[in-house]
Amino acid sequence: MSDDPTVRILAAIDRVAADVKAQGAELKAQGTELTALRSDLTALRSDVISLRVDVMDRIDRLQDAFNAQREADVVNFGAAERAERIALGTREEVRVMGEQVNAMVRQIQRLQTDVHHLKGGA
C-alpha cells in the first residue's frame, strides 16, 4: 500500500461506503421483515376480533338456552308444586272421608244393635 494520504482516504471512504451499503441492505431486509411482521400482526388482530365475535355469539346462545331451560324448570316446578298441593288436598279429603265412613259404620253397627234389641234379641 502506498503512503499517499489521498489513497488511504479513498480506501477508507470505499470501506465506509461498503459498510453503509451493507447496513442499507441489512436495514432493507429488516424493513421487509418488519412489513411482514406488521402484516402478520394485522392478520392476528383480525383473527382475534373474529374469535371474540364467535365466542360472544356462543355465550349469547348458551345464555339463551340457559334462560329457556330455567323458564321451563320454573314452569315444571310450579306444575309439580300444584300437583303436590292437589295430592295433599286429596289425601286430606280421603282422611276426612275415612273418618266419616268409620263414624257411619259405628252408627250402622249401633243401629243394628238397637234393631236387634227391639226385635227381642239377646
Backbone as CSV, one residue per row, in Angstrom:
resi,resn,N_x,N_y,N_z,CA_x,CA_y,CA_z,C_x,C_y,C_z
1,MET,0.817,-1.169,0.000,0.000,0.000,0.000,0.866,1.239,0.000
2,SER,0.299,2.226,-0.560,1.115,3.444,-0.609,0.822,4.281,0.600
3,ASP,1.762,5.151,0.841,1.617,6.035,1.988,0.901,7.323,1.618
4,ASP,0.394,7.359,0.437,-0.274,8.578,-0.016,-1.564,8.749,0.780
5,PRO,-1.721,9.893,1.425,-2.920,10.102,2.238,-4.200,10.099,1.408
6,THR,-4.120,10.484,0.194,-5.317,10.512,-0.639,-5.791,9.098,-0.907
7,VAL,-4.868,8.219,-1.175,-5.225,6.828,-1.433,-5.817,6.220,-0.167
8,ARG,-5.199,6.494,0.972,-5.705,5.963,2.248,-7.090,6.521,2.526
9,ILE,-7.305,7.789,2.237,-8.624,8.398,2.473,-9.645,7.781,1.523
10,LEU,-9.280,7.583,0.277,-10.191,6.974,-0.687,-10.509,5.522,-0.295
11,ALA,-9.524,4.826,0.203,-9.740,3.440,0.638,-10.675,3.425,1.847
12,ALA,-10.455,4.375,2.745,-11.324,4.463,3.928,-12.741,4.818,3.510
13,ILE,-12.859,5.716,2.543,-14.189,6.094,2.048,-14.850,4.894,1.381
14,ASP,-14.079,4.101,0.638,-14.623,2.901,0.000,-15.112,1.903,1.055
15,ARG,-14.321,1.752,2.121,-14.726,0.837,3.212,-15.995,1.347,3.885
16,VAL,-16.035,2.644,4.152,-17.227,3.230,4.791,-18.421,3.070,3.855
17,ALA,-18.211,3.318,2.549,-19.295,3.174,1.576,-19.780,1.736,1.546
18,ALA,-18.855,0.771,1.595,-19.238,-0.650,1.600,-20.005,-0.979,2.873
19,ASP,-19.538,-0.439,4.021,-20.252,-0.662,5.292,-21.651,-0.057,5.241
20,VAL,-21.739,1.161,4.705,-23.043,1.825,4.601,-23.956,1.033,3.681
21,LYS,-23.382,0.540,2.553,-24.166,-0.250,1.621,-24.657,-1.540,2.289
22,ALA,-23.767,-2.184,3.051,-24.140,-3.420,3.757,-25.214,-3.133,4.801
23,GLN,-25.038,-2.043,5.535,-26.037,-1.680,6.542,-27.351,-1.296,5.877
24,GLY,-27.285,-0.646,4.733,-28.501,-0.310,3.983,-29.247,-1.560,3.569
25,ALA,-28.494,-2.544,3.075,-29.113,-3.809,2.674,-29.722,-4.502,3.891
26,GLU,-28.983,-4.443,5.009,-29.496,-5.048,6.252,-30.753,-4.327,6.708
27,LEU,-30.765,-2.999,6.650,-31.952,-2.224,7.020,-33.122,-2.527,6.090
28,LYS,-32.813,-2.678,4.800,-33.861,-3.018,3.852,-34.460,-4.383,4.188
29,ALA,-33.603,-5.354,4.528,-34.078,-6.692,4.910,-34.908,-6.608,6.184
30,GLN,-34.429,-5.804,7.145,-35.177,-5.633,8.381,-36.504,-4.929,8.117
31,GLY,-36.508,-3.971,7.198,-37.758,-3.292,6.824,-38.739,-4.264,6.208
32,THR,-38.228,-5.149,5.341,-39.089,-6.166,4.734,-39.637,-7.091,5.817
33,GLU,-38.774,-7.475,6.753,-39.205,-8.337,7.859,-40.229,-7.619,8.722
34,LEU,-40.001,-6.333,8.975,-40.938,-5.537,9.770,-42.286,-5.437,9.060
35,THR,-42.267,-5.260,7.763,-43.510,-5.207,6.982,-44.257,-6.533,7.090
36,ALA,-43.524,-7.637,7.008,-44.141,-8.962,7.133,-44.728,-9.141,8.538
37,LEU,-43.996,-8.691,9.555,-44.497,-8.785,10.931,-45.752,-7.951,11.120
38,ARG,-45.753,-6.754,10.530,-46.949,-5.901,10.628,-48.137,-6.577,9.950
39,SER,-47.880,-7.182,8.805,-48.941,-7.907,8.094,-49.463,-9.058,8.954
40,ASP,-48.528,-9.801,9.562,-48.927,-10.905,10.455,-49.709,-10.385,11.651
41,LEU,-49.285,-9.257,12.206,-49.976,-8.664,13.352,-51.386,-8.234,12.964
42,THR,-51.524,-7.650,11.782,-52.845,-7.251,11.303,-53.742,-8.476,11.139
43,ALA,-53.202,-9.540,10.558,-53.975,-10.782,10.403,-54.338,-11.358,11.766
44,LEU,-53.400,-11.310,12.710,-53.663,-11.824,14.058,-54.760,-11.010,14.739
45,ARG,-54.693,-9.695,14.598,-55.747,-8.851,15.182,-57.104,-9.194,14.586
46,SER,-57.128,-9.393,13.282,-58.373,-9.764,12.609,-58.888,-11.101,13.142
47,ASP,-57.982,-12.066,13.305,-58.369,-13.375,13.844,-58.877,-13.260,15.269
48,VAL,-58.246,-12.423,16.076,-58.676,-12.243,17.473,-60.064,-11.615,17.520
49,ILE,-60.285,-10.623,16.650,-61.608,-9.989,16.603,-62.666,-11.005,16.182
50,SER,-62.344,-11.802,15.177,-63.278,-12.827,14.712,-63.550,-13.851,15.816
51,LEU,-62.501,-14.257,16.506,-62.659,-15.209,17.610,-63.521,-14.610,18.711
52,ARG,-63.295,-13.342,19.023,-64.086,-12.666,20.062,-65.562,-12.649,19.685
53,VAL,-65.840,-12.327,18.419,-67.225,-12.302,17.949,-67.837,-13.696,18.045
54,ASP,-67.093,-14.714,17.631,-67.596,-16.092,17.700,-67.857,-16.515,19.143
55,VAL,-66.943,-16.172,20.041,-67.107,-16.542,21.454,-68.318,-15.818,22.049
56,MET,-68.476,-14.548,21.736,-69.617,-13.792,22.265,-70.934,-14.356,21.725
57,ASP,-70.948,-14.741,20.444,-72.148,-15.373,19.885,-72.459,-16.676,20.604
58,ARG,-71.420,-17.451,20.860,-71.609,-18.727,21.561,-72.127,-18.495,22.975
59,ILE,-71.559,-17.502,23.648,-72.016,-17.172,25.006,-73.476,-16.735,24.978
60,ASP,-73.847,-15.921,23.988,-75.242,-15.484,23.863,-76.174,-16.673,23.644
61,ARG,-75.761,-17.603,22.768,-76.598,-18.786,22.533,-76.732,-19.627,23.792
62,LEU,-75.625,-19.796,24.514,-75.682,-20.574,25.764,-76.551,-19.880,26.799
63,GLN,-76.453,-18.549,26.875,-77.276,-17.796,27.827,-78.756,-17.937,27.473
64,ASP,-79.071,-17.861,26.178,-80.460,-18.037,25.748,-80.963,-19.436,26.089
65,ALA,-80.127,-20.439,25.840,-80.518,-21.818,26.166,-80.688,-21.982,27.668
66,PHE,-79.802,-21.368,28.445,-79.907,-21.443,29.900,-81.198,-20.779,30.376
67,ASN,-81.507,-19.601,29.828,-82.732,-18.905,30.223,-83.970,-19.713,29.862
68,ALA,-83.966,-20.323,28.678,-85.096,-21.160,28.269,-85.243,-22.357,29.202
69,GLN,-84.124,-22.981,29.566,-84.176,-24.124,30.486,-84.678,-23.691,31.855
70,ARG,-84.211,-22.529,32.316,-84.646,-22.026,33.622,-86.145,-21.754,33.617
71,GLU,-86.652,-21.153,32.532,-88.092,-20.892,32.439,-88.877,-22.196,32.421
72,ALA,-88.368,-23.184,31.683,-89.035,-24.491,31.644,-89.028,-25.133,33.025
73,ASP,-87.918,-24.998,33.744,-87.831,-25.554,35.106,-88.818,-24.875,36.040
74,VAL,-88.950,-23.557,35.914,-89.903,-22.826,36.766,-91.317,-23.318,36.500
75,VAL,-91.651,-23.487,35.223,-92.981,-23.984,34.872,-93.180,-25.386,35.430
76,ASN,-92.170,-26.255,35.245,-92.292,-27.633,35.732,-92.382,-27.694,37.257
77,PHE,-91.563,-26.881,37.935,-91.632,-26.866,39.392,-92.987,-26.355,39.865
78,GLY,-93.507,-25.352,39.161,-94.834,-24.838,39.510,-95.895,-25.911,39.341
79,ALA,-95.826,-26.642,38.236,-96.790,-27.720,37.995,-96.627,-28.823,39.036
80,ALA,-95.397,-29.149,39.369,-95.149,-30.189,40.378,-95.659,-29.743,41.750
81,GLU,-95.438,-28.474,42.069,-95.919,-27.958,43.358,-97.444,-27.994,43.409
82,ARG,-98.076,-27.617,42.298,-99.546,-27.645,42.234,-100.046,-29.083,42.391
83,ALA,-99.392,-30.010,41.694,-99.790,-31.416,41.796,-99.608,-31.922,43.228
84,GLU,-98.541,-31.485,43.880,-98.305,-31.897,45.267,-99.401,-31.352,46.183
85,ARG,-99.756,-30.075,45.965,-100.834,-29.491,46.786,-102.151,-30.223,46.546
86,ILE,-102.415,-30.548,45.281,-103.642,-31.289,44.970,-103.606,-32.658,45.647
87,ALA,-102.452,-33.326,45.593,-102.320,-34.647,46.219,-102.502,-34.548,47.735
88,LEU,-101.903,-33.518,48.333,-102.073,-33.344,49.778,-103.526,-33.050,50.111
89,GLY,-104.169,-32.231,49.274,-105.588,-31.938,49.495,-106.429,-33.185,49.343
90,THR,-106.116,-33.994,48.336,-106.845,-35.246,48.120,-106.625,-36.190,49.292
91,ARG,-105.392,-36.252,49.769,-105.100,-37.113,50.911,-105.918,-36.666,52.127
92,GLU,-106.003,-35.361,52.328,-106.769,-34.836,53.457,-108.251,-35.156,53.279
93,GLU,-108.733,-35.016,52.036,-110.140,-35.349,51.772,-110.403,-36.824,52.037
94,VAL,-109.474,-37.680,51.622,-109.629,-39.121,51.850,-109.618,-39.425,53.348
95,ARG,-108.737,-38.764,54.095,-108.687,-38.973,55.548,-110.004,-38.565,56.204
96,VAL,-110.514,-37.391,55.820,-111.779,-36.913,56.391,-112.906,-37.845,55.992
97,MET,-112.908,-38.266,54.710,-113.958,-39.179,54.261,-113.859,-40.514,55.005
98,GLY,-112.622,-40.965,55.259,-112.432,-42.202,56.016,-112.999,-42.071,57.431
99,GLU,-112.788,-40.930,58.052,-113.350,-40.702,59.389,-114.877,-40.724,59.338
100,GLN,-115.440,-40.107,58.287,-116.896,-40.111,58.147,-117.424,-41.527,57.943
101,VAL,-116.726,-42.292,57.085,-117.154,-43.671,56.844,-117.057,-44.481,58.137
102,ASN,-115.961,-44.318,58.886,-115.829,-45.036,60.157,-116.939,-44.645,61.121
103,ALA,-117.261,-43.366,61.170,-118.346,-42.916,62.047,-119.666,-43.522,61.591
104,MET,-119.894,-43.567,60.264,-121.131,-44.158,59.754,-121.184,-45.657,60.036
105,VAL,-120.046,-46.341,59.933,-120.009,-47.782,60.235,-120.371,-47.993,61.694
106,ARG,-119.790,-47.203,62.583,-120.134,-47.339,64.009,-121.622,-47.041,64.244
107,GLN,-122.136,-46.006,63.536,-123.546,-45.644,63.660,-124.418,-46.799,63.168
108,ILE,-124.057,-47.404,62.035,-124.829,-48.531,61.493,-124.772,-49.705,62.456
109,GLN,-123.599,-49.963,63.034,-123.465,-51.070,63.979,-124.335,-50.811,65.211
110,ARG,-124.361,-49.579,65.683,-125.192,-49.239,66.845,-126.660,-49.396,66.483
111,LEU,-127.053,-48.933,65.280,-128.452,-49.069,64.861,-128.834,-50.538,64.706
112,GLN,-127.899,-51.344,64.165,-128.181,-52.777,64.035,-128.381,-53.405,65.416
113,THR,-127.588,-52.962,66.380,-127.717,-53.478,67.738,-129.071,-53.059,68.317
114,ASP,-129.459,-51.799,68.074,-130.754,-51.329,68.571,-131.901,-52.113,67.933
115,VAL,-131.816,-52.343,66.608,-132.853,-53.105,65.912,-132.881,-54.528,66.457
116,HIS,-131.770,-55.097,66.710,-131.688,-56.450,67.240,-132.351,-56.506,68.632
117,HIS,-132.132,-55.490,69.450,-132.764,-55.444,70.785,-134.254,-55.243,70.653
118,LEU,-134.676,-54.433,69.682,-136.090,-54.190,69.508,-136.817,-55.436,69.020
119,LYS,-136.177,-56.263,68.266,-136.795,-57.495,67.748,-136.829,-58.557,68.826
120,GLY,-136.271,-58.239,69.926,-136.302,-59.188,71.023,-135.102,-60.064,71.082
121,GLY,-134.071,-59.587,70.593,-132.857,-60.361,70.613,-132.213,-60.319,71.980
122,ALA,-131.169,-60.992,72.110,-130.473,-61.130,73.378,-129.938,-59.882,73.854
